[in-house]
Amino acid sequence: MDTEIGFLPDRLNRAPAVFLGLTDGELRLAGVVNLALWIPAGAAAAALAGHAVLGVGAGALAACGGIWLTARVLRGLKRGRPEGYHADAVEAFPGCFGVPGGLTEST
């Protein structure tokens, strides 16, 4: 009996995509960041009109749109590139504007 595997799957230990190409961890991070950004912004904007609670709901809906937009952008960054490229690209992004940190060269 031959017990040798005839092929070696290359994506065996990778996290599966669960929503629009995002893995579980990426989806959680996108959700937390978008909710932390949009709920206070929606509540503050609606509080100016006297309806702060309505702004929380509007902020939650905007966060859903932000998660969808984040997934679209990251899916474009991932397509046709090596594994982990999108993480390096996101980390290096502030360096494009001269902001210290990320993967910029230190001189």
VENRA-V338750 format. One record per pair of residues at least 24 apart in sequence whose C-alpha atoms are under 8 Angstrom apart, sorted by sequence separation. I is the first residue (numbers start at 1). J is the second residue. D is the distance in whole Angstrom. If there is no record, write none. Layout:
i & j & d
I & J & D
I & J & D
//
This chain:
i & j & d
35 & 59 & 8
38 & 62 & 6
39 & 63 & 7
35 & 60 & 7
38 & 63 & 6
37 & 63 & 8
35 & 63 & 5
34 & 63 & 5
34 & 64 & 8
31 & 63 & 7
34 & 66 & 6
31 & 64 & 8
34 & 67 & 7
31 & 67 & 6
30 & 67 & 6
27 & 67 & 8
30 & 70 & 7
27 & 71 & 8
20 & 68 & 8
22 & 71 & 6
21 & 71 & 7
20 & 71 & 6
19 & 71 & 8
20 & 72 & 7
22 & 74 & 8
21 & 74 & 8
22 & 75 & 7
21 & 75 & 6
20 & 75 & 7
//
